[in-house]
Amino acid sequence: MEMLSLTKELKENAYPGRGIVLGKSEDGKKAVAAYFIMGRSENSRNRVFVEDGEGIRTQAFDPSKLVDPSLIIYAPVRVLGNKTIVTNGDQTDTIYEGMDKQLTFEQSLRSREFEPDGPNYTPRISGIMHVENGKYNYAMSILKSNNGNPQACNRYTFAYENPVAGEGHFIHTYMHDGNPLPSFEGEPKLVGIPNDIDEFKNSLWESLNEENKVSLFVRFIDIETGKYETRIVNKNK
């Protein structure tokens, strides 16, 4: 698979929607995660990321303008022991609760499907990172309608064991802007991951469409110690 430029992918797509990047830093020492949200409506754009324990949650920037919280207020990132869960919806909680009961990542998501926001039927994208005893692996999932048909849910899981240094995978909700919005197709895109968290954060934020970007989360986890650094950028300040 050809390695793509993550910044180029973002700059050439005005509306990838929400996106998850998981991978390993170039020096092989850090497990890397990024999650961003975008919005076309005032309700979607009226959000910020805030820290919540070891994870984050979305909240309304201006509570007086919040219309429908159902699909926009959730915890995108939660930590369960040595596992970090990153998703684009409240399935973060579904995965957390399922894995806490010894279900697998894939089994936990069996009770969920794409979002009920026809005609888009936005895919649910999810990632899980497992860092333990100097070892690291991750998996990604997408639950999507069958080419816009809400009667059928297509489920895909991609697992990456012993990921290669400097490589990551990028999955996002929409192929591009449109009405209805076309769901992501294919397997997660292979992208490069640098060593520096701020370099990575800045390159992502600057590459996202200025009008549509809302918030960005980046985390680098030391694979040997489990200690992590986090960066959050919000357009609303």
Phi and psi in degrees as GROMACS dihedral restraints (atoms count N, CA, C in turn):
[ dihedral_restraints ]
;  ai    aj    ak    al  type     phi  dphi    fc
    3     4     5     6     1   -71.9    20    10
    4     5     6     7     1   134.9    20    10
    6     7     8     9     1   -78.7    20    10
    7     8     9    10     1   127.0    20    10
    9    10    11    12     1   -99.0    20    10
   10    11    12    13     1   157.4    20    10
   12    13    14    15     1   -82.6    20    10
   13    14    15    16     1   117.2    20    10
   15    16    17    18     1   -62.0    20    10
   16    17    18    19     1   -41.5    20    10
   18    19    20    21     1   -63.6    20    10
   19    20    21    22     1   -39.5    20    10
   21    22    23    24     1   -65.6    20    10
   22    23    24    25     1   -41.8    20    10
   24    25    26    27     1   -58.1    20    10
   25    26    27    28     1   -41.1    20    10
   27    28    29    30     1   -75.4    20    10
   28    29    30    31     1   -42.3    20    10
   30    31    32    33     1   -64.6    20    10
   31    32    33    34     1   -29.9    20    10
   33    34    35    36     1   -92.2    20    10
   34    35    36    37     1     5.5    20    10
   36    37    38    39     1  -130.2    20    10
   37    38    39    40     1   107.4    20    10
   39    40    41    42     1   -66.5    20    10
   40    41    42    43     1   -24.4    20    10
   42    43    44    45     1  -148.3    20    10
   43    44    45    46     1    75.7    20    10
   45    46    47    48     1   -75.3    20    10
   46    47    48    49     1    -7.1    20    10
   48    49    50    51     1    83.8    20    10
   49    50    51    52     1  -115.9    20    10
   51    52    53    54     1  -110.4    20    10
   52    53    54    55     1   146.1    20    10
   54    55    56    57     1  -140.2    20    10
   55    56    57    58     1   147.0    20    10
   57    58    59    60     1  -123.4    20    10
   58    59    60    61     1   133.0    20    10
   60    61    62    63     1  -122.1    20    10
   61    62    63    64     1   127.4    20    10
   63    64    65    66     1  -126.9    20    10
   64    65    66    67     1   144.2    20    10
   66    67    68    69     1   179.5    20    10
   67    68    69    70     1  -160.2    20    10
   69    70    71    72     1  -132.4    20    10
   70    71    72    73     1   138.2    20    10
   72    73    74    75     1   -61.2    20    10
   73    74    75    76     1   160.9    20    10
   75    76    77    78     1   -60.7    20    10
   76    77    78    79     1   -33.1    20    10
   78    79    80    81     1   -84.1    20    10
   79    80    81    82     1    -0.5    20    10
   81    82    83    84     1    76.3    20    10
   82    83    84    85     1     7.6    20    10
   84    85    86    87     1   -96.7    20    10
   85    86    87    88     1   -16.7    20    10
   87    88    89    90     1  -125.5    20    10
   88    89    90    91     1   138.1    20    10
   90    91    92    93     1   -86.8    20    10
   91    92    93    94     1   130.9    20    10
   93    94    95    96     1  -119.9    20    10
   94    95    96    97     1   135.6    20    10
   96    97    98    99     1  -135.5    20    10
   97    98    99   100     1   143.1    20    10
   99   100   101   102     1  -140.2    20    10
  100   101   102   103     1   144.8    20    10
  102   103   104   105     1  -142.8    20    10
  103   104   105   106     1   130.7    20    10
  105   106   107   108     1  -128.4    20    10
  106   107   108   109     1   154.5    20    10
  108   109   110   111     1  -125.1    20    10
  109   110   111   112     1   149.2    20    10
  111   112   113   114     1  -130.7    20    10
  112   113   114   115     1   170.0    20    10
  114   115   116   117     1  -156.0    20    10
  115   116   117   118     1   145.0    20    10
  117   118   119   120     1  -106.6    20    10
  118   119   120   121     1   -28.6    20    10
  120   121   122   123     1   -94.8    20    10
  121   122   123   124     1   160.7    20    10
  123   124   125   126     1   -60.9    20    10
  124   125   126   127     1   -37.5    20    10
  126   127   128   129     1   -63.5    20    10
  127   128   129   130     1   -42.6    20    10
  129   130   131   132     1   -69.3    20    10
  130   131   132   133     1   -34.9    20    10
  132   133   134   135     1   -79.1    20    10
  133   134   135   136     1   -16.2    20    10
  135   136   137   138     1   -84.8    20    10
  136   137   138   139     1    56.9    20    10
  138   139   140   141     1  -141.7    20    10
  139   140   141   142     1   156.6    20    10
  141   142   143   144     1  -139.8    20    10
  142   143   144   145     1   157.2    20    10
  144   145   146   147     1   -90.1    20    10
  145   146   147   148     1   136.7    20    10
  147   148   149   150     1  -130.7    20    10
  148   149   150   151     1   148.6    20    10
  150   151   152   153     1   -68.4    20    10
  151   152   153   154     1   144.0    20    10
  153   154   155   156     1  -143.8    20    10
  154   155   156   157     1    94.3    20    10
  156   157   158   159     1    63.5    20    10
  157   158   159   160     1  -128.9    20    10
  159   160   161   162     1   -86.3    20    10
  160   161   162   163     1    -4.9    20    10
  162   163   164   165     1  -114.8    20    10
  163   164   165   166     1  -158.0    20    10
  165   166   167   168     1  -137.9    20    10
  166   167   168   169     1   165.3    20    10
  168   169   170   171     1  -141.2    20    10
  169   170   171   172     1   161.7    20    10
  171   172   173   174     1   -93.1    20    10
  172   173   174   175     1   147.9    20    10
  174   175   176   177     1  -144.9    20    10
  175   176   177   178     1   160.1    20    10
  177   178   179   180     1   -69.3    20    10
  178   179   180   181     1   133.1    20    10
  180   181   182   183     1   -69.3    20    10
  181   182   183   184     1   -45.6    20    10
  183   184   185   186     1  -119.6    20    10
  184   185   186   187     1    98.2    20    10
  186   187   188   189     1   -56.0    20    10
  187   188   189   190     1   -27.8    20    10
  189   190   191   192     1   -68.4    20    10
  190   191   192   193     1   -18.6    20    10
  192   193   194   195     1  -100.1    20    10
  193   194   195   196     1     0.4    20    10
  195   196   197   198     1   -71.3    20    10
  196   197   198   199     1   122.8    20    10
  198   199   200   201     1   -99.3    20    10
  199   200   201   202     1   -64.5    20    10
  201   202   203   204     1  -127.6    20    10
  202   203   204   205     1   107.8    20    10
  204   205   206   207     1   -79.7    20    10
  205   206   207   208     1    -7.7    20    10
  207   208   209   210     1   -57.6    20    10
  208   209   210   211     1   -41.0    20    10
  210   211   212   213     1  -110.3    20    10
  211   212   213   214     1     1.9    20    10
  213   214   215   216     1  -117.1    20    10
  214   215   216   217     1   -17.3    20    10
  216   217   218   219     1  -106.8    20    10
  217   218   219   220     1   116.3    20    10
  219   220   221   222     1  -166.8    20    10
  220   221   222   223     1   176.4    20    10
  222   223   224   225     1  -103.5    20    10
  223   224   225   226     1   103.4    20    10
  225   226   227   228     1   -70.3    20    10
  226   227   228   229     1   -26.6    20    10
  228   229   230   231     1  -131.7    20    10
  229   230   231   232     1   126.7    20    10
  231   232   233   234     1  -136.7    20    10
  232   233   234   235     1   152.9    20    10
  234   235   236   237     1  -117.4    20    10
  235   236   237   238     1   127.7    20    10
  237   238   239   240     1  -120.7    20    10
  238   239   240   241     1    96.4    20    10
  240   241   242   243     1    61.8    20    10
  241   242   243   244     1  -118.4    20    10
  243   244   245   246     1   -95.6    20    10
  244   245   246   247     1    16.7    20    10
  246   247   248   249     1  -114.0    20    10
  247   248   249   250     1   135.3    20    10
  249   250   251   252     1  -114.7    20    10
  250   251   252   253     1   123.8    20    10
  252   253   254   255     1  -104.8    20    10
  253   254   255   256     1   131.7    20    10
  255   256   257   258     1  -132.2    20    10
  256   257   258   259     1   121.7    20    10
  258   259   260   261     1  -144.2    20    10
  259   260   261   262     1   173.3    20    10
  261   262   263   264     1  -101.9    20    10
  262   263   264   265     1    22.7    20    10
  264   265   266   267     1  -171.4    20    10
  265   266   267   268     1  -168.1    20    10
  267   268   269   270     1   -75.3    20    10
  268   269   270   271     1     3.7    20    10
  270   271   272   273     1   -68.9    20    10
  271   272   273   274     1   -11.5    20    10
  273   274   275   276     1   -52.9    20    10
  274   275   276   277     1   -46.1    20    10
  276   277   278   279     1   -67.9    20    10
  277   278   279   280     1   -37.1    20    10
  279   280   281   282     1   -61.9    20    10
  280   281   282   283     1   -43.7    20    10
  282   283   284   285     1   -66.9    20    10
  283   284   285   286     1   -45.4    20    10
  285   286   287   288     1   -56.8    20    10
  286   287   288   289     1   -50.5    20    10
  288   289   290   291     1   -67.2    20    10
  289   290   291   292     1   -39.6    20    10
  291   292   293   294     1   -65.6    20    10
  292   293   294   295     1   -47.0    20    10
  294   295   296   297     1   -70.2    20    10
  295   296   297   298     1   -26.3    20    10
  297   298   299   300     1   -67.4    20    10
  298   299   300   301     1   -22.1    20    10
  300   301   302   303     1  -101.2    20    10
  301   302   303   304     1    19.1    20    10
  303   304   305   306     1    73.1    20    10
  304   305   306   307     1    15.3    20    10
  306   307   308   309     1   -77.1    20    10
  307   308   309   310     1   157.9    20    10
  309   310   311   312     1   -79.8    20    10
  310   311   312   313     1   169.2    20    10
  312   313   314   315     1   -53.7    20    10
  313   314   315   316     1   -49.7    20    10
  315   316   317   318     1   -65.2    20    10
  316   317   318   319     1   -44.2    20    10
  318   319   320   321     1   -62.5    20    10
  319   320   321   322     1   -38.7    20    10
  321   322   323   324     1   -61.0    20    10
  322   323   324   325     1   -34.5    20    10
  324   325   326   327     1   -83.9    20    10
  325   326   327   328     1    -5.3    20    10
  327   328   329   330     1   -61.2    20    10
  328   329   330   331     1   -26.2    20    10
  330   331   332   333     1   -83.6    20    10
  331   332   333   334     1    -2.7    20    10
  333   334   335   336     1  -117.8    20    10
  334   335   336   337     1   161.9    20    10
  336   337   338   339     1  -144.7    20    10
  337   338   339   340     1  -167.8    20    10
  339   340   341   342     1   -57.7    20    10
  340   341   342   343     1   166.0    20    10
  342   343   344   345     1   -72.8    20    10
  343   344   345   346     1   147.0    20    10
  345   346   347   348     1   -85.4    20    10
  346   347   348   349     1    52.2    20    10
  348   349   350   351     1  -115.1    20    10
  349   350   351   352     1    51.1    20    10
  351   352   353   354     1   -52.4    20    10
  352   353   354   355     1   147.5    20    10
  354   355   356   357     1   -87.7    20    10
  355   356   357   358     1     2.3    20    10
  357   358   359   360     1   -75.2    20    10
  358   359   360   361     1   -38.5    20    10
  360   361   362   363     1    45.0    20    10
  361   362   363   364     1    60.7    20    10
  363   364   365   366     1   -54.0    20    10
  364   365   366   367     1   129.9    20    10
  366   367   368   369     1   -62.2    20    10
  367   368   369   370     1   149.3    20    10
  369   370   371   372     1   -94.3    20    10
  370   371   372   373     1   118.9    20    10
  372   373   374   375     1  -109.6    20    10
  373   374   375   376     1   138.7    20    10
  375   376   377   378     1  -143.2    20    10
  376   377   378   379     1   152.4    20    10
  378   379   380   381     1  -140.0    20    10
  379   380   381   382     1   150.9    20    10
  381   382   383   384     1  -134.7    20    10
  382   383   384   385     1   130.5    20    10
  384   385   386   387     1  -114.7    20    10
  385   386   387   388     1   134.9    20    10
  387   388   389   390     1  -123.9    20    10
  388   389   390   391     1   110.4    20    10
  390   391   392   393     1  -118.1    20    10
  391   392   393   394     1   117.5    20    10
  393   394   395   396     1  -156.8    20    10
  394   395   396   397     1   130.8    20    10
  396   397   398   399     1    52.0    20    10
  397   398   399   400     1    43.4    20    10
  399   400   401   402     1    76.8    20    10
  400   401   402   403     1     6.9    20    10
  402   403   404   405     1  -114.7    20    10
  403   404   405   406     1   151.7    20    10
  405   406   407   408     1  -146.3    20    10
  406   407   408   409     1   132.6    20    10
  408   409   410   411     1  -145.1    20    10
  409   410   411   412     1   163.3    20    10
  411   412   413   414     1  -147.4    20    10
  412   413   414   415     1   162.8    20    10
  414   415   416   417     1  -140.9    20    10
  415   416   417   418     1   155.6    20    10
  417   418   419   420     1  -133.1    20    10
  418   419   420   421     1   151.4    20    10
  420   421   422   423     1  -137.8    20    10
  421   422   423   424     1   147.8    20    10
  423   424   425   426     1  -136.0    20    10
  424   425   426   427     1   130.9    20    10
  426   427   428   429     1  -114.1    20    10
  427   428   429   430     1   118.2    20    10
  429   430   431   432     1  -139.0    20    10
  430   431   432   433     1   156.8    20    10
  432   433   434   435     1   -68.9    20    10
  433   434   435   436     1   159.9    20    10
  435   436   437   438     1   -83.1    20    10
  436   437   438   439     1    88.9    20    10
  438   439   440   441     1    53.8    20    10
  439   440   441   442     1    43.6    20    10
  441   442   443   444     1    87.2    20    10
  442   443   444   445     1    -3.1    20    10
  444   445   446   447     1   -88.6    20    10
  445   446   447   448     1   110.8    20    10
  447   448   449   450     1   -75.2    20    10
  448   449   450   451     1    -4.1    20    10
  450   451   452   453     1   -76.2    20    10
  451   452   453   454     1   -14.9    20    10
  453   454   455   456     1  -131.4    20    10
  454   455   456   457     1   134.4    20    10
  456   457   458   459     1  -112.8    20    10
  457   458   459   460     1   123.5    20    10
  459   460   461   462     1   -97.6    20    10
  460   461   462   463     1   130.7    20    10
  462   463   464   465     1  -118.8    20    10
  463   464   465   466     1   126.8    20    10
  465   466   467   468     1  -130.6    20    10
  466   467   468   469     1   133.0    20    10
  468   469   470   471     1  -125.9    20    10
  469   470   471   472     1   135.5    20    10
  471   472   473   474     1  -124.5    20    10
  472   473   474   475     1   120.7    20    10
  474   475   476   477     1  -112.9    20    10
  475   476   477   478     1   136.8    20    10
  477   478   479   480     1  -124.8    20    10
  478   479   480   481     1   102.6    20    10
  480   481   482   483     1   -93.8    20    10
  481   482   483   484     1   137.8    20    10
  483   484   485   486     1    47.8    20    10
  484   485   486   487     1    59.6    20    10
  486   487   488   489     1   -58.6    20    10
  487   488   489   490     1   150.3    20    10
  489   490   491   492     1   -80.0    20    10
  490   491   492   493     1   139.7    20    10
  492   493   494   495     1   -57.9    20    10
  493   494   495   496     1   137.5    20    10
  495   496   497   498     1    82.5    20    10
  496   497   498   499     1     2.7    20    10
  498   499   500   501     1  -116.7    20    10
  499   500   501   502     1   145.5    20    10
  501   502   503   504     1  -145.5    20    10
  502   503   504   505     1   176.0    20    10
  504   505   506   507     1  -131.0    20    10
  505   506   507   508     1   140.4    20    10
  507   508   509   510     1  -122.6    20    10
  508   509   510   511     1   126.5    20    10
  510   511   512   513     1  -131.4    20    10
  511   512   513   514     1   140.9    20    10
  513   514   515   516     1  -140.8    20    10
  514   515   516   517     1   168.4    20    10
  516   517   518   519     1   -77.6    20    10
  517   518   519   520     1   -38.6    20    10
  519   520   521   522     1  -122.3    20    10
  520   521   522   523     1   144.9    20    10
  522   523   524   525     1   -64.7    20    10
  523   524   525   526     1   -40.3    20    10
  525   526   527   528     1  -171.9    20    10
  526   527   528   529     1   179.2    20    10
  528   529   530   531     1   -66.3    20    10
  529   530   531   532     1   155.9    20    10
  531   532   533   534     1   165.3    20    10
  532   533   534   535     1   172.2    20    10
  534   535   536   537     1  -136.3    20    10
  535   536   537   538     1   107.6    20    10
  537   538   539   540     1   -70.9    20    10
  538   539   540   541     1   165.6    20    10
  540   541   542   543     1   -74.0    20    10
  541   542   543   544     1   126.3    20    10
  543   544   545   546     1   -77.1    20    10
  544   545   546   547     1   129.0    20    10
  546   547   548   549     1   -65.9    20    10
  547   548   549   550     1   151.6    20    10
  549   550   551   552     1   -53.1    20    10
  550   551   552   553     1   143.4    20    10
  552   553   554   555     1  -126.7    20    10
  553   554   555   556     1   148.2    20    10
  555   556   557   558     1    87.1    20    10
  556   557   558   559     1  -169.7    20    10
  558   559   560   561     1   -90.5    20    10
  559   560   561   562     1   162.5    20    10
  561   562   563   564     1   -53.1    20    10
  562   563   564   565     1   144.3    20    10
  564   565   566   567     1   -80.2    20    10
  565   566   567   568     1   136.0    20    10
  567   568   569   570     1   -77.2    20    10
  568   569   570   571     1   124.9    20    10
  570   571   572   573     1  -135.7    20    10
  571   572   573   574     1   161.1    20    10
  573   574   575   576     1   -86.0    20    10
  574   575   576   577     1   148.2    20    10
  576   577   578   579     1  -125.4    20    10
  577   578   579   580     1   126.3    20    10
  579   580   581   582     1   -83.3    20    10
  580   581   582   583     1  -177.3    20    10
  582   583   584   585     1   -88.8    20    10
  583   584   585   586     1   -27.1    20    10
  585   586   587   588     1   -99.2    20    10
  586   587   588   589     1   124.4    20    10
  588   589   590   591     1   -63.6    20    10
  589   590   591   592     1   -38.6    20    10
  591   592   593   594     1   -73.3    20    10
  592   593   594   595     1   -35.7    20    10
  594   595   596   597     1   -60.7    20    10
  595   596   597   598     1   -44.2    20    10
  597   598   599   600     1   -65.2    20    10
  598   599   600   601     1   -48.3    20    10
  600   601   602   603     1   -57.3    20    10
  601   602   603   604     1   -49.2    20    10
  603   604   605   606     1   -64.3    20    10
  604   605   606   607     1   -41.3    20    10
  606   607   608   609     1   -66.1    20    10
  607   608   609   610     1   -37.9    20    10
  609   610   611   612     1   -67.1    20    10
  610   611   612   613     1   -51.2    20    10
  612   613   614   615     1   -61.7    20    10
  613   614   615   616     1   -42.1    20    10
  615   616   617   618     1   -70.6    20    10
  616   617   618   619     1   -21.2    20    10
  618   619   620   621     1   -88.8    20    10
  619   620   621   622     1   -18.4    20    10
  621   622   623   624     1   -73.8    20    10
  622   623   624   625     1   144.3    20    10
  624   625   626   627     1   -54.6    20    10
  625   626   627   628     1   125.8    20    10
  627   628   629   630     1   -59.1    20    10
  628   629   630   631     1   -40.5    20    10
  630   631   632   633     1   -72.6    20    10
  631   632   633   634     1   -35.9    20    10
  633   634   635   636     1   -98.7    20    10
  634   635   636   637     1   -17.8    20    10
  636   637   638   639     1   -70.1    20    10
  637   638   639   640     1   147.5    20    10
  639   640   641   642     1  -124.8    20    10
  640   641   642   643     1   -57.7    20    10
  642   643   644   645     1  -150.8    20    10
  643   644   645   646     1   155.6    20    10
  645   646   647   648     1  -139.8    20    10
  646   647   648   649     1   137.4    20    10
  648   649   650   651     1  -122.3    20    10
  649   650   651   652     1   134.5    20    10
  651   652   653   654     1  -134.8    20    10
  652   653   654   655     1   136.4    20    10
  654   655   656   657     1  -136.4    20    10
  655   656   657   658     1   134.8    20    10
  657   658   659   660     1  -114.3    20    10
  658   659   660   661     1   121.9    20    10
  660   661   662   663     1  -110.3    20    10
  661   662   663   664     1   126.2    20    10
  663   664   665   666     1   -68.6    20    10
  664   665   666   667     1   120.5    20    10
  666   667   668   669     1   -68.2    20    10
  667   668   669   670     1   -28.7    20    10
  669   670   671   672     1   -79.3    20    10
  670   671   672   673     1   -42.3    20    10
  672   673   674   675     1  -104.6    20    10
  673   674   675   676     1   -20.8    20    10
  675   676   677   678     1    82.0    20    10
  676   677   678   679     1    -4.8    20    10
  678   679   680   681     1   -72.3    20    10
  679   680   681   682     1   149.2    20    10
  681   682   683   684     1  -136.6    20    10
  682   683   684   685     1   157.9    20    10
  684   685   686   687     1  -118.1    20    10
  685   686   687   688     1   142.0    20    10
  687   688   689   690     1  -128.6    20    10
  688   689   690   691     1   143.2    20    10
  690   691   692   693     1  -129.2    20    10
  691   692   693   694     1   137.7    20    10
  693   694   695   696     1  -128.6    20    10
  694   695   696   697     1   133.3    20    10
  696   697   698   699     1  -125.3    20    10
  697   698   699   700     1   128.8    20    10
  699   700   701   702     1  -121.7    20    10
  700   701   702   703     1   133.5    20    10
  702   703   704   705     1   -67.4    20    10
  703   704   705   706     1   -39.7    20    10
  705   706   707   708     1   -79.7    20    10
  706   707   708   709     1   125.3    20    10
